Amino acid sequence: MMVSTGDSKRVDAAWKFVKFCTSGEGAAVVAKTTGYMPPNKAANEMRGDFYKENPNKHTAVRQAGLLRDWIAYPGDNSLAITQVIYDALESIVTGDSDDMARFSRN
């Protein structure tokens, strides 16, 4: 969010809005109205009754502990690049690759 004003009242109002949206209460409101998973634990805790009434909405929250980093490469070949790296690492770890020669650029 960007505020382009010299009016201190508007700057203060914008800052209060940002603080609200990122608080547990605000994040819970945003999550409930958009259907997205809340971005913080405080919001999840505030939505306990909502999750009891809507168990399907709690699925993503329950699975949050399973999330892992994902590196996306630009362009149309992002998944192919990831697969090449995965295959190369797997061949090294499993011992299927005799040395690093096949992975070097000549």
Secondary structure, DSSP 8 states (H G I E B T S, - for coil): -----S-HHHHHHHHHHHHHHHSHHHHHHHHHHH----SSHHHHHHTHHHHHH-GGGGHHHHTGGG-------SSTTHHHHHHHHHHHHHHHHHT--S-SGGGS--
